[in-house]
Amino acid sequence: MWGSSSGVSGSLHSQTEKNIFYLDMNEVVCDEEGNLKSSLTFDDIHLYGSKYGIWVDYLKENGI
């Protein structure tokens, strides 16, 4: 589910002339099957609040 980015990335890639970009954070929060890593989630959808630092670190290194 999470590993499939064809819908979102496809629509965003088509908007490049508008300077829209995305960061694929799946590499840091998903397992090899594209699901959220079980150590990061309590319901397979949402991250534990204590795990949002992973996103912050990823953004600092790759985006902002």
Residue pairs with C-beta under 8 A, 6 or more apart in sequence:
1 34
1 35
2 26
2 29
2 30
2 34
2 35
2 36
3 26
3 30
3 33
3 34
3 35
4 34
5 24
5 26
8 22
9 22
9 24
12 20
12 21
12 22
23 58
23 59
23 62
23 63
25 55
25 58
26 34
28 54
28 55
28 58
29 36
29 37
29 40
29 47
29 54
29 55
30 36
30 37
31 37
31 38
35 44
36 44
36 45
36 47
38 44
40 47
40 48
40 51
40 54
41 47
41 48
41 51
42 48
47 54
47 55
